Amino acid sequence: MSFQWYEKNFLWWELLLSIIFALAFLAVMKCGSIEPKLIELLNDSRNPLYTSIASIAGAILGFVIAGFSIIYALLDHDELERVKESSHAKDIQKTYMSAIRALALTTFLAMLAILFDKDSNPCVVMFYLNIFGVTLSSFRVWRCIWILENLVEIFTSK
């Protein structure tokens, strides 16, 4: 079975999947009357949760930026000349830039949540936005790892 429709627009499909996941999570929380329990569960955990999300997303953002720089430096090697001359070089750039934006967004959303989602005045919307950001960033980082793995395989095979 061919997934050309997915392969050609994988960044859009993964964005859509992230939105669907976040909305499904929201629907389960709202329709299942679980949200009050979630708010209670987050008491005394909000700040550490959002601090961890911001720290991890920021650290991974640095690694993705470094990986992007290394990949572009390696594209000048003869082993990767085919990749550089193909249309996939543009896909690599788009994917890494999308991952950088997603991780920056996730870091920003977590920092906003630190400021606005307090135990004394819960803003559960910030939690749902962070669910979306973490999901999207996970897809993007997974894709960057996949690209890096394939480039290393090409680079090391002779």
Protein Blocks (a to p, Z undefined) as FASTA:
>chain_A
ZZklmmmmmmmmmmmmmmmmmmmmmmmmmmnommmmmmmmmgoklmmmmmmmmmmmmmmm
mmmmmmmmmmmmmmmpmklmmmmmmmklmmmmmmmmmmmmmmmmmmmmmmmmmmmmcfkl
ccfklmmmmmmmmmmmmmmmmmmmmmmmmmmmmmmpZZ
